[in-house]
Amino acid sequence: MKYQLRCKKCGRVVGDFAAWFAADQQCSCGSSYAEVEYDSYEASQLPGKSPANASYQEYYFDLLPIERRENIVSIGEGLIPIERWDNLEAYAKSKGIDCQVYVYRNDLNAGSGSFKDISASLAATVLKEHGVKEYTLASTGNAGVAFATYLAKAGIKFTEFAPNCIDPDTVSAIRAVGQPVVISEGGYGAAKAEAAAYHREQHVMISGGNTDPLRIESKRTLVFECLRQLGQLPTVYMQAVAGGTSPLALEKGFRDLQRMTGDERLQLPKMLLVQQDECDPMVRAWEKATAAGFPDGWEQQYEALKEIHTRIGILTAANPGNYPLVAPLVRRTGGTFIRVKESELPRYGKEMRQSRGVLLGPASMVCYAGFFDAVDHGNIHSGDIVLLNTGEGCGRAQWFKELVDKA
């Protein structure tokens, strides 16, 4: 067997994904958080040549839980250029900080142009490989479009459960590939409950959420991409955060790289995770923990927001259920959570368009604005290698483009 799944709670080996799916993606101890382990971790598994018209699944086949290459479902996602952005370096230098700044632009993915494409492509491949015919999840936008696109290509029926705040352009994109959308009368929490009920009553496989091993395994390849393209690893990692899968995946990728190289000196980058002030439950919990000096059990002290007013539909996770996993990781790396003002994002969008000739989507702009805040507040230093993992383009957020035009 190429790999096995091990429960993160009790350590029990579950088996492969066939066994995991048969157990309804749950260990006998009740935990739904399992991690993929490979039979071997050797540095020789890291590809050495630049890819030519390959998907990341083809390129990193030995490092992914896929048994047969012919099952790969791809639209050319994953192997996108990591760009060096001199405008951000110039801003840091104006503050006396000499650093390198790189941007991993998920809008360049060929699937749906979002953060979620590599997860959806690997999920489609593994589901196809194990004969799954139908799948469902609740999503605020990007995951819904990505999974609808890739599962349609794999011939798998997909039903999206969406909150009432979902952007109409997102609904149209999902329906355009022939997949149904069920729009809840409530918010994201209500949509998740409806998806869970559909899973139970119709016996349809449901996404494992933010700790889904398929999502973790796909997103961890960003670590390998940094080595391939930059020849080095970042010392600072930034992204806008809602659920928090990507930081967990990055940590998994570093652990896998340590096992492959035997180099225990490899250090996780400082994690600077950003939320907008109209939906910032992780930032609020972090601020309380910081003020209290991180007492025992601090990571369990968080609250769901009763009301959110953000227009950024894909960053509307009012209940930060992954905070107990993500926050300790942030603290261990010497990082922090950053809050930016949603009202100021159009101004940053205008600056990006003027300096880079490109406009990314509002969730990406949360990360972008966070960089300036990190520089201003001393979270980035001279000598740092900073990686911004941006989320999506502006194609399904015309309202944001209009605000930028007026800024």
C-alpha positions in Angstrom: 0.0 0.0 0.0 1.3 3.4 -1.0 -0.1 5.2 2.1 -2.4 4.8 5.1 -4.6 7.1 7.1 -3.9 7.4 10.9 -6.3 9.0 13.4 -4.9 12.2 14.9 -6.8 11.6 18.1 -6.1 8.0 19.1 -3.3 7.0 16.6 -5.2 4.1 15.1 -4.4 3.2 11.5 -7.6 3.3 9.6 -6.4 2.0 6.2 -6.6 3.7 2.8 -9.3 6.0 1.5 -11.5 3.1 0.6 -11.6 2.1 4.3 -11.9 5.7 5.4 -14.9 6.3 3.1 -16.5 3.0 4.2 -16.2 4.2 7.8 -18.1 7.4 6.9 -14.8 9.3 7.3 -14.6 8.6 11.0 -12.3 6.6 13.3 -13.8 4.1 15.7 -12.8 6.6 18.5 -15.3 9.1 17.0 -12.7 11.5 15.6 -13.0 12.7 12.0 -9.5 14.0 11.8 -7.1 11.6 10.1 -3.8 12.2 8.5 -2.1 10.5 5.5 1.2 8.7 6.1 3.2 7.4 3.2 5.2 4.1 3.1 8.4 6.0 2.5 9.6 9.6 2.9 12.7 10.0 0.7 14.2 13.1 -0.7 14.4 11.4 -4.1 10.6 11.6 -4.3 10.8 15.3 -4.8 10.8 15.9 -8.6 13.9 17.6 -9.8 12.9 19.0 -13.2 10.5 21.8 -14.1 7.1 20.5 -15.3 5.9 20.7 -18.9 2.2 20.9 -19.2 1.7 18.8 -16.1 -0.8 19.1 -13.3 0.4 19.2 -9.7 -1.0 15.7 -9.2 1.1 14.3 -12.1 4.2 16.2 -10.9 3.8 15.2 -7.2 2.3 11.8 -7.9 4.7 10.0 -5.5 3.7 12.4 -2.7 -0.1 12.2 -3.1 -2.6 9.4 -2.1 -3.3 8.4 -5.6 -2.8 4.8 -6.8 -3.1 5.1 -10.6 -2.2 8.1 -12.8 -5.1 7.4 -15.2 -7.5 8.4 -12.5 -6.2 12.0 -12.2 -8.8 14.7 -12.7 -7.1 17.9 -13.8 -7.7 21.2 -15.5 -4.0 22.3 -15.2 -4.2 23.5 -11.6 -1.5 23.7 -9.0 1.8 24.5 -10.8 1.3 28.2 -11.0 4.1 30.8 -10.8 5.2 32.3 -7.5 5.7 35.9 -8.4 8.1 38.4 -6.7 6.3 41.6 -6.0 8.8 44.5 -5.9 6.1 47.1 -4.9 5.6 45.3 -1.6 9.4 45.1 -1.1 9.6 48.8 -1.9 7.0 49.6 0.8 8.9 47.5 3.3 12.1 49.2 2.4 10.5 52.7 2.9 10.0 51.5 6.5 13.6 50.4 6.8 12.9 46.7 6.2 14.9 44.9 3.5 13.0 41.7 2.7 11.9 39.5 -0.2 8.2 39.3 -1.0 6.6 36.6 -3.1 2.9 36.0 -4.0 1.3 32.7 -4.8 -1.7 33.7 -6.9 -4.4 31.1 -6.8 -6.4 33.2 -9.3 -4.0 31.8 -11.9 -5.3 28.2 -11.4 -6.9 26.9 -14.6 -9.9 25.3 -12.8 -12.0 28.0 -11.2 -9.3 30.4 -10.4 -9.4 30.1 -6.6 -7.8 28.8 -3.4 -9.9 25.6 -3.6 -8.9 24.2 -7.0 -6.0 21.9 -5.9 -8.2 20.5 -3.1 -11.1 19.9 -5.5 -8.9 18.3 -8.1 -7.4 15.8 -5.7 -10.8 15.1 -4.1 -12.2 14.4 -7.6 -9.4 12.1 -8.4 -9.6 10.1 -5.1 -13.4 9.9 -5.2 -13.3 8.7 -8.8 -10.6 6.2 -7.9 -12.8 4.7 -5.2 -16.0 4.7 -7.2 -17.9 7.5 -5.3 -20.9 8.6 -7.4 -22.2 11.6 -5.4 -20.8 14.2 -3.1 -21.9 17.2 -1.1 -20.7 20.1 1.0 -21.7 23.5 2.3 -19.7 26.4 1.0 -19.7 30.2 1.0 -18.4 30.3 -2.6 -15.0 29.2 -3.8 -15.2 25.6 -2.6 -18.6 25.2 -4.2 -17.4 26.4 -7.6 -14.2 24.4 -7.5 -15.8 21.1 -6.4 -18.7 21.6 -8.8 -16.2 22.1 -11.7 -13.9 19.2 -10.9 -16.5 16.7 -9.9 -18.5 17.4 -13.1 -15.3 16.6 -15.0 -15.0 13.3 -13.0 -18.7 12.4 -13.7 -19.6 12.7 -10.0 -22.9 14.4 -9.0 -22.3 17.3 -6.6 -24.8 19.2 -4.5 -23.8 22.5 -3.1 -25.5 23.9 0.0 -25.0 27.6 0.2 -25.8 30.4 2.7 -28.3 33.1 1.9 -25.4 35.6 1.4 -23.9 33.7 -1.5 -23.0 35.9 -4.5 -25.3 35.3 -7.5 -22.3 35.1 -9.8 -21.1 32.1 -7.8 -24.5 30.4 -8.0 -24.4 30.9 -11.8 -20.9 29.4 -12.0 -21.9 26.3 -10.2 -25.1 25.8 -12.2 -23.2 26.4 -15.4 -21.3 23.1 -15.0 -24.6 21.2 -14.4 -24.5 20.9 -10.6 -27.4 21.9 -8.3 -27.2 24.6 -5.6 -29.5 24.6 -2.6 -29.6 28.1 -1.1 -30.4 28.2 2.6 -32.7 30.7 4.2 -30.0 31.2 6.9 -26.3 31.8 6.9 -23.3 29.5 6.6 -24.2 27.6 9.8 -27.6 26.8 8.5 -26.2 25.6 5.1 -23.8 23.3 6.9 -26.7 21.8 9.0 -28.7 21.2 5.8 -25.7 19.6 4.1 -25.2 17.3 7.1 -28.9 16.3 7.0 -28.7 15.6 3.3 -25.6 13.4 4.0 -27.4 11.4 6.7 -30.8 11.0 5.0 -29.6 10.4 1.4 -26.4 8.5 2.3 -24.4 10.9 0.2 -20.7 11.4 1.0 -19.9 14.8 2.5 -16.8 16.8 2.7 -14.7 16.3 5.8 -14.4 20.0 6.3 -11.3 22.0 7.2 -9.4 18.9 8.5 -10.3 16.7 5.5 -7.2 14.8 4.7 -7.8 15.3 1.0 -7.7 19.1 1.5 -4.6 18.9 3.7 -2.7 16.6 1.3 -3.3 18.8 -1.7 -2.5 22.2 -0.1 0.7 20.9 1.6 2.3 20.8 -1.9 2.8 24.6 -1.6 5.9 23.7 0.5 7.3 21.7 -2.3 6.4 24.4 -4.8 8.5 26.9 -2.8 11.5 24.7 -3.1 10.9 24.0 -6.8 10.4 27.7 -7.8 12.3 29.7 -5.2 15.0 27.2 -4.1 14.2 28.2 -0.5 11.4 28.2 2.1 9.7 31.3 3.3 10.3 32.7 6.8 7.0 34.4 6.9 3.7 33.0 5.6 0.5 35.2 5.2 -3.0 34.5 4.1 -6.6 35.6 4.8 -8.2 32.9 7.0 -11.7 31.7 7.4 -11.6 28.0 8.3 -7.8 27.6 8.5 -7.1 24.5 6.4 -4.0 26.0 4.6 -1.9 26.7 7.8 -2.5 23.1 8.9 -1.6 21.8 5.5 1.6 23.9 5.5 2.6 22.4 8.8 2.0 18.9 7.4 4.1 19.7 4.4 7.0 20.8 6.6 6.8 17.6 8.6 6.8 15.5 5.5 9.8 17.5 4.1 11.7 16.9 7.4 11.1 13.2 7.1 12.2 13.2 3.5 15.4 15.2 4.0 16.2 14.2 7.6 16.8 17.8 8.2 15.3 18.6 11.6 16.6 22.2 11.4 13.8 23.1 9.0 11.6 25.7 10.6 8.0 26.5 10.0 7.6 30.1 8.8 6.1 32.7 11.1 2.3 32.6 10.4 0.5 35.9 10.0 -3.1 35.2 9.4 -5.5 38.0 8.5 -9.2 38.6 8.9 -11.4 41.6 8.0 -13.0 43.5 10.8 -16.5 42.6 9.7 -15.9 38.9 10.4 -12.9 38.4 12.7 -13.7 35.7 15.3 -10.2 34.3 15.3 -8.6 37.7 15.8 -11.0 38.4 18.7 -10.1 35.1 20.4 -6.4 35.7 19.9 -6.6 39.2 21.3 -8.3 37.9 24.5 -5.7 35.1 24.9 -2.8 37.6 24.4 -4.3 40.0 27.0 -4.6 37.1 29.5 -1.1 35.8 28.9 -2.2 32.6 27.2 -3.5 30.7 30.3 -4.1 27.0 30.3 -6.8 26.0 27.8 -6.6 29.4 26.0 -7.0 27.8 22.6 -10.5 26.5 23.6 -11.7 30.0 24.5 -13.4 31.4 21.4 -16.9 32.6 20.5 -19.0 32.4 17.4 -20.1 35.8 16.1 -23.8 36.3 16.4 -23.9 38.8 13.5 -21.6 39.5 10.6 -21.8 42.2 8.1 -19.0 41.4 5.7 -19.6 41.5 1.9 -16.8 39.0 1.4 -18.9 35.9 1.1 -16.0 33.4 1.1 -14.7 34.8 4.4 -17.9 34.4 6.5 -16.9 31.7 8.9 -18.5 33.2 12.0 -17.8 30.1 14.2 -14.1 29.5 14.2 -14.2 25.8 14.9 -10.7 25.2 13.7 -9.2 27.9 16.1 -8.1 25.3 18.7 -5.9 23.7 16.0 -4.7 26.8 14.1 -4.1 29.2 17.0 -1.5 27.0 18.8 0.3 26.6 15.4 0.4 30.4 15.0 1.8 30.9 18.5 4.4 28.2 18.0 5.8 30.0 14.9 5.9 33.3 16.7 3.1 34.6 14.5 -0.1 36.5 15.1 -3.5 37.2 13.8 -4.1 40.5 12.0 -7.2 42.6 11.6 -7.7 44.8 8.6 -10.6 47.2 7.8 -12.9 46.0 5.1 -13.8 49.5 4.2 -10.2 50.2 3.2 -9.9 47.2 0.9 -10.9 49.2 -2.3 -8.0 51.6 -1.6 -5.6 48.7 -1.5 -7.2 47.3 -4.6 -6.5 50.6 -6.4 -2.9 50.6 -5.2 -2.5 47.0 -6.5 -4.0 47.8 -9.9 -1.7 50.8 -10.2 1.5 49.1 -9.1 0.9 45.6 -10.4 -1.6 46.0 -13.3 -3.9 43.4 -11.7 -6.9 43.3 -9.4 -7.5 40.3 -7.2 -10.7 39.5 -5.4 -11.7 40.9 -2.0 -10.5 37.9 0.0 -7.1 38.2 -1.6 -7.1 41.9 -0.8 -7.5 41.0 2.9 -4.2 39.2 2.7 -2.7 42.0 0.7 -3.8 44.7 3.2 -2.5 42.5 6.0 1.1 42.8 4.6 1.1 46.6 5.0 -0.2 46.2 8.5 2.5 43.5 9.3 5.2 45.9 8.1 3.8 48.8 10.0 3.6 46.9 13.3 7.0 45.2 13.2 5.8 41.6 12.3 8.2 41.5 9.3 11.9 42.1 9.6 14.9 42.6 7.4 16.1 39.3 5.9 12.7 37.8 5.9 11.4 35.8 2.9 7.7 36.6 2.9 5.1 34.5 1.0 1.5 35.8 0.5 -0.9 33.0 -0.4 -3.7 35.0 -2.1 -7.1 33.5 -2.6 -9.1 34.4 -5.8 -9.5 36.7 -8.7 -12.2 39.4 -9.1 -14.3 37.6 -11.7 -17.1 36.6 -9.3 -17.0 39.9 -7.3 -17.9 42.6 -9.7 -19.2 44.7 -6.7 -15.7 44.9 -5.4 -14.3 46.0 -8.8 -16.9 48.8 -8.8 -15.8 49.9 -5.4 -12.1 50.0 -6.6 -13.1 52.0 -9.6 -14.6 54.6 -7.3 -11.8 54.7 -4.8 
